[in-house]
Amino acid sequence: MKRFLIITIVLSFALSTPYFLAGQNSLKLRLSGNSAKFLGEQMGVDSLYPRVAFLNDSLESLLGLFHDFTNKAELGFEAEIMTSLSDKIWLGLEISRDAMTGKNDYPGFYNFQYTNSLQLQSTDTISKVITPWQTCLPIKYSTSMVNIVGNFRIYPIPEGKIRPFIKVSTGISLISTELSLSTPAEWTDKVKTIPNAVPGPPVLYSRGKKDSEKKVMPAFNIGGGIGFELQLTEKISLYADATYRMVNSNILDGIPNYDYIEKTGRLKEYNTWATTRKISFGLVYTLGEGYSVFGNGGNKGKGTAKRHHPFLPFYEVKPF
């Protein structure tokens, strides 16, 4: 978390630099809704734990190939302060929330189910023994990312009613996720057939949620995209963009990645790059133009003006 704090402070300071320049800057506020979707992970398939490999091979021979997740885009929001360095170049500091979900009706088994990360458990009411449950029942995930992002935009054609742009962005994401059973009744009914056994929550893995032991995962992100602004009035414009982003996290699909290390016979968690795509629509409001904190760069600065005679503008009037 210290690294996350340092990066956030440096990013905020870098993006706030234009506000303290003596030159003229325009200042805008953007409010948008978004729709984000998980696309996949860059690394290949995990090296399977022998028990997982055996179970999956047995299931595949009986039922056929496993299904991939059906990923779905969900609604989120964005707020951004934008400032100009020139007519063509703008910087922005964005705070946003992205939401993504997905489901798999025929998932097979995963390595993490044979580690302490598995949270699907039942408890014996007499002995208080906790039993983990490995299952291949249908599952679903729900992931949320709170992002603090710096955006760098270039407007090739800054004049006109329609202003297209390209952008590059980087920042920090705070990720929370939950992987749970799609049909929990199937599992709870099976648990209840065991004497004295009580099922726990139908959750296989969670992080950053209300009842999670682990807090949110901070992750570095980087991306780029294209978009446009459509001027509606003097101060208001319509905004739209499409962004492709890479996030350094292994839990966007709710499944932590583990590799089987043959030398040690153990499972080891590893991180990877995940990819997402996002479409944003909203409005941009111009807060001010010729903005300058020190007041000597524009007509709307906050510097102190001298008193002048109304008829002799070239002579300074001395106070009485």
C-alpha positions in Angstrom: 0.0 0.0 0.0 3.0 2.3 0.5 3.9 2.0 -3.1 0.3 2.7 -4.1 0.3 5.9 -1.9 3.6 7.1 -3.4 2.5 6.6 -7.0 -0.8 8.3 -6.3 0.9 11.4 -4.8 3.4 11.6 -7.6 0.6 11.2 -10.2 -1.6 13.9 -8.6 1.3 16.3 -8.3 2.3 15.8 -12.0 -1.3 16.4 -13.1 -1.8 19.4 -11.0 1.4 21.2 -12.3 -0.5 23.1 -15.1 -2.7 24.7 -12.4 0.3 26.4 -10.9 1.8 27.7 -14.2 1.6 31.4 -14.9 0.3 30.8 -18.4 -3.3 30.6 -19.5 -5.2 27.3 -19.1 -8.7 26.1 -19.7 -10.4 24.0 -17.0 -13.2 21.5 -17.7 -15.2 19.0 -15.7 -16.3 15.7 -17.2 -19.0 13.4 -15.9 -19.6 10.1 -17.7 -21.2 6.7 -17.4 -19.2 3.7 -18.6 -19.6 0.1 -19.6 -16.5 -2.1 -18.9 -15.8 -5.7 -19.8 -13.1 -8.2 -18.9 -11.4 -9.6 -22.0 -8.8 -12.1 -20.8 -5.4 -12.6 -19.3 -2.1 -12.3 -21.2 -0.4 -15.4 -19.8 -1.2 -19.0 -20.7 -3.0 -21.8 -18.8 -1.8 -22.6 -15.3 0.4 -25.7 -14.8 -2.3 -27.9 -13.2 -2.1 -29.6 -9.9 -2.1 -33.4 -10.4 -5.4 -33.8 -8.7 -7.0 -31.0 -10.7 -5.6 -32.5 -14.0 -7.0 -35.9 -13.1 -10.5 -34.6 -12.3 -10.7 -32.4 -15.3 -9.5 -35.2 -17.7 -12.2 -37.5 -16.2 -14.9 -34.9 -16.6 -13.9 -34.0 -20.1 -14.0 -37.7 -21.2 -17.5 -38.0 -19.8 -19.0 -34.6 -20.6 -16.8 -33.0 -23.3 -14.8 -29.8 -23.3 -15.1 -27.2 -20.6 -16.8 -23.9 -21.3 -15.1 -20.5 -21.1 -16.6 -17.7 -19.0 -19.3 -15.6 -20.6 -18.1 -12.1 -19.7 -20.6 -9.2 -19.4 -20.2 -5.5 -19.3 -21.8 -3.6 -16.4 -22.4 0.1 -15.8 -20.0 2.4 -13.9 -19.2 6.1 -13.7 -16.4 8.6 -14.2 -15.5 12.1 -13.0 -12.5 14.0 -14.4 -10.9 17.4 -14.1 -9.3 18.4 -17.4 -6.8 21.2 -18.0 -5.1 22.4 -21.2 -1.5 22.7 -21.9 -2.3 24.0 -25.4 -5.2 24.0 -27.8 -4.2 20.4 -28.8 -2.9 18.9 -25.6 -4.9 18.3 -22.4 -4.2 16.5 -19.1 -6.9 15.1 -16.9 -7.2 13.5 -13.4 -9.9 10.9 -13.4 -11.6 9.0 -10.6 -13.9 6.2 -11.9 -15.5 2.9 -11.0 -15.6 0.0 -13.5 -17.9 -3.1 -12.9 -17.6 -6.4 -14.7 -19.4 -9.8 -14.3 -19.3 -13.2 -15.9 -20.5 -16.7 -15.5 -19.5 -20.3 -16.4 -22.0 -23.1 -16.4 -19.4 -25.8 -16.9 -16.1 -24.6 -15.3 -14.2 -27.7 -14.3 -11.8 -27.5 -11.3 -9.1 -24.9 -10.6 -5.8 -25.0 -8.8 -6.8 -22.4 -6.2 -9.4 -24.8 -4.9 -6.5 -26.8 -3.4 -5.1 -23.8 -1.5 -6.0 -21.7 1.4 -7.6 -19.2 -1.0 -10.7 -21.5 -1.3 -13.5 -20.1 0.9 -16.3 -22.6 0.1 -16.6 -24.5 3.4 -18.9 -26.4 5.7 -18.7 -26.7 9.4 -19.5 -29.7 11.7 -21.7 -28.4 14.5 -20.4 -31.1 17.0 -16.6 -31.2 16.3 -16.4 -27.7 14.8 -14.2 -29.1 12.0 -14.2 -27.0 8.9 -14.3 -28.8 5.6 -13.3 -27.2 2.3 -15.4 -28.1 -0.8 -13.9 -28.5 -4.3 -16.7 -28.3 -6.8 -17.3 -28.0 -10.6 -20.8 -26.5 -10.2 -21.7 -23.4 -12.3 -20.0 -20.3 -11.0 -20.2 -16.5 -11.5 -17.9 -13.6 -10.7 -18.5 -9.9 -9.9 -15.6 -7.5 -10.0 -15.3 -3.8 -9.2 -12.4 -1.5 -9.9 -12.0 2.0 -8.4 -9.5 3.8 -10.6 -7.3 6.9 -10.0 -6.0 7.6 -13.5 -4.1 10.3 -15.4 -5.2 10.9 -18.9 -3.1 12.6 -21.7 -5.2 13.6 -24.7 -4.2 15.0 -28.1 -6.8 16.8 -30.2 -5.5 16.8 -33.8 -8.3 19.2 -34.9 -9.0 21.4 -31.8 -11.3 23.8 -33.7 -14.8 22.9 -34.9 -18.0 21.5 -33.5 -16.6 17.9 -33.5 -13.2 17.4 -31.9 -11.7 13.9 -32.2 -8.9 12.9 -29.8 -6.5 10.1 -29.0 -5.6 9.4 -25.4 -3.1 7.5 -23.2 -3.8 6.8 -19.6 -2.1 5.3 -16.6 -2.8 5.0 -12.9 -3.9 2.8 -10.0 -6.9 0.5 -9.7 -8.3 -0.8 -6.4 -9.8 -4.1 -7.2 -12.5 -6.1 -5.3 -14.0 -9.3 -6.5 -16.2 -12.3 -5.6 -16.5 -15.7 -7.2 -19.6 -17.6 -6.1 -21.9 -20.5 -7.0 -24.5 -19.6 -9.6 -26.8 -22.3 -8.2 -26.0 -22.4 -4.5 -29.0 -24.7 -3.6 -27.3 -27.6 -5.4 -24.3 -27.3 -3.0 -26.2 -26.6 0.2 -28.6 -29.5 -0.4 -25.6 -31.8 -0.8 -23.9 -30.5 2.4 -27.1 -31.0 4.4 -27.1 -34.7 3.5 -24.0 -35.0 5.8 -24.9 -35.4 9.5 -24.2 -32.2 11.6 -22.8 -30.4 8.6 -23.8 -26.7 8.1 -22.9 -24.9 4.8 -21.2 -21.6 4.8 -21.7 -18.8 2.3 -21.7 -20.1 -1.3 -18.5 -18.1 -2.1 -15.4 -19.7 -3.6 -13.2 -16.7 -3.4 -13.5 -13.0 -2.5 -11.3 -10.0 -1.9 -12.2 -6.5 -0.9 -15.8 -7.3 -0.2 -17.7 -6.7 3.0 -17.0 -10.1 4.6 -13.6 -10.7 2.9 -10.5 -11.4 5.0 -8.3 -9.7 2.4 -8.6 -6.0 1.5 -8.8 -4.6 -2.0 -5.9 -5.3 -4.3 -4.0 -2.3 -5.6 -2.9 -2.8 -9.2 -1.1 -0.7 -11.8 -3.0 0.0 -15.1 -2.1 1.4 -18.4 -4.2 2.0 -21.6 -5.2 4.1 -24.5 -8.1 4.9 -26.7 -9.9 7.2 -29.0 -12.9 9.5 -28.7 -14.5 12.8 -29.5 -16.3 15.8 -28.1 -19.3 17.3 -29.8 -19.9 20.9 -28.8 -23.6 21.5 -27.8 -23.4 25.0 -26.3 -20.7 27.5 -25.5 -19.8 25.6 -22.2 -21.3 22.1 -22.7 -20.1 19.3 -25.0 -21.1 15.7 -25.5 -18.3 13.2 -24.7 -17.6 9.7 -25.9 -14.6 7.4 -26.0 -13.5 3.8 -26.2 -10.6 2.6 -24.0 -8.4 -0.6 -24.1 -6.7 -1.1 -20.7 -4.2 -3.5 -19.2 -4.3 -4.2 -15.4 -1.6 -5.9 -13.5 -3.9 -8.2 -11.6 -4.8 -11.9 -11.5 -8.3 -11.6 -10.0 -10.4 -9.7 -12.5 -12.3 -12.9 -13.3 -12.6 -13.8 -9.6 -10.1 -16.7 -10.0 -6.6 -16.2 -8.4 -3.9 -17.8 -10.6 -1.8 -20.6 -9.1 1.0 -22.7 -10.9 2.0 -26.2 -9.8 5.7 -26.3 -9.1 6.8 -29.8 -9.9 10.1 -29.5 -7.9 8.4 -28.6 -4.7 5.1 -30.3 -5.3 3.3 -27.1 -4.2 1.1 -24.5 -5.7 2.4 -20.9 -6.1 0.3 -17.9 -6.7 1.4 -15.6 -9.5 0.3 -12.3 -11.0 -0.4 -11.4 -14.6 -1.7 -8.7 -16.9 -5.4 -8.7 -17.6 -7.1 -6.8 -20.4 -10.4 -4.9 -20.4 -12.3 -2.7 -22.7 -14.5 0.3 -21.8 -16.9 2.6 -23.5 -17.8 5.9 -21.9 -20.5 8.5 -22.6 -21.1 11.8 -20.8 -20.9 15.5 -20.7 -18.0 18.0 -20.4 -18.6 21.4 -18.8 -16.1 24.3 -19.2 -15.4 25.8 -15.8 -13.3 28.6 -17.0 -10.8 29.8 -19.7 -7.6 31.8 -19.2 -7.3 30.2 -15.8 -4.3 31.0 -13.7 -3.7 30.6 -10.0 -1.3 33.5 -9.8 -3.4 35.8 -11.9 -0.8 37.1 -14.3 -1.6 34.8 -17.2 -5.1 35.5 -18.1 -8.2 37.7 -17.7 -9.7 35.4 -15.0 -6.6 35.1 -12.8 -6.7 35.9 -9.1 -3.8 38.4 -9.0 -4.2 41.9 -7.4 -5.0 44.7 -9.8 -3.7 48.3 -9.4 -6.1 51.3 -9.2 -6.3 53.6 -12.3 -7.9 56.9 -13.1 -11.0 56.3 -15.3 -10.0 59.1 -17.7 -6.3 58.8 -17.6 -5.7 55.1 -17.9 -1.9 55.6 -18.4 -1.4 57.2 -15.0 -1.6 55.5 -11.7 -3.7 57.2 -9.1 -2.0 57.3 -5.7 -4.3 56.4 -2.8 -5.2 59.3 -0.4 
